[in-house]
Amino acid sequence: MSVSNRVELLAGYADGVPVRELATRFNVHRGTVREIARQAGLAARRPELPDPIRQEVAQLYAGGLTLAQVAARLGISNEAARSAVIAGGGTIRPGGRRRVSA
């Protein structure tokens, strides 16, 4: 990666541009973006979902979908879905197989 690209990537990271977007823009893995930022002394950041997405996560989960189903539907990670439910004051249901009504 060129020095100018590295500087641009770091500026984007510092400005809050999503890691996924930076990885795509600079054709590198998301882990590479985080490693470059770490090497430059930038603090690691937790991705935050926008409020409308967090609300949708909470509604879908409360409506009976599993975290995995919510994550797949919204294109986010299972952990992001879990975090959104908890951040919204919800509780995570116990895991395990669910009984399907016939």
N, C-alpha and C positions, 0 to 999 in steps of 0.2 A: 504494500500500500504506500502510495506516495506521501510525502510530508504534507502537501497541501490537502490531500484527502483526509489524512489523519487529523489535521487541524479542523477541517470542516466537520468531520465525524464528532470530534470532542465538543465543538461548539454546539452541535445539534443535541448531543447528549446532555450538556449543561443546560440547554434551553428547554429540556423536557420532551424532545422528540422521541416517540416510542422506539424502543430498541429494535423491534421487528421492522419498523420503517427504515431505520438507519442500516440495518443488516441488508435489506433489499436494495437500498440506494447504493451501497458500497460493495455489494455482491460478496458479503462475508457472512459467517454464521453469527447468530445472536450472542453466543458465548464469546466470540472474538470481539464484538462491540464492547461487551462488559469488561473483558480483559484489557483492552486498550484504555478504557476509562479508568480502570483500577490502576494500571501502570502510570497513568497521568495524575494519579492522586485524587481523582473525583470520587465522591462518596457513592456507594452502591445505592440504588433506589428501588423501591418496590413499585411495581406498576399499579397505578390506580385506575379503576374503571370509572368512566363518566357516570354521574348520578342516574341518568335515565337507564343505563345498562344495569346498574346495581339494582334499581327498582324492578326492572324486568326479571332479573335473576331471582329476586325475592318472591315475586308473584308466581313465576313458573314453578319454583321449588315448593312454595306453599300450596300450589295447585296440584301437587302430587308427583311431578317429575323428579327423577333422581338427579343428583349433582352432575353425573356423567351426561345425562340427557340434556340438562340445561346447558352445560358447557358445549356439547356438540351443536345444539340448536343455535347458540349465540357465537360460536367460533372462539371460545375462550378456554383456558385450561380448567381442569377440575378444581385445582387449588384456588384459582381466581373466583370461581363460582362459590366455593366454600367460604372464602373470605368475604365475599359480598353478602352472603346470607348472614354471617356472624356480625358483620359491620352494621347491618340493618336491624340488629336485635333479634334475629331468628335463631333457632336452634337446629342443630344437625340431627336428623333422624338416625336411629341405629342402622347399621349396615346389614347386609344379608339379602337373601332372596325374598322377593315379594310374592305373595299369593295372588294369582290372577283369577278374577271372578269369571265364571263361565256363563 
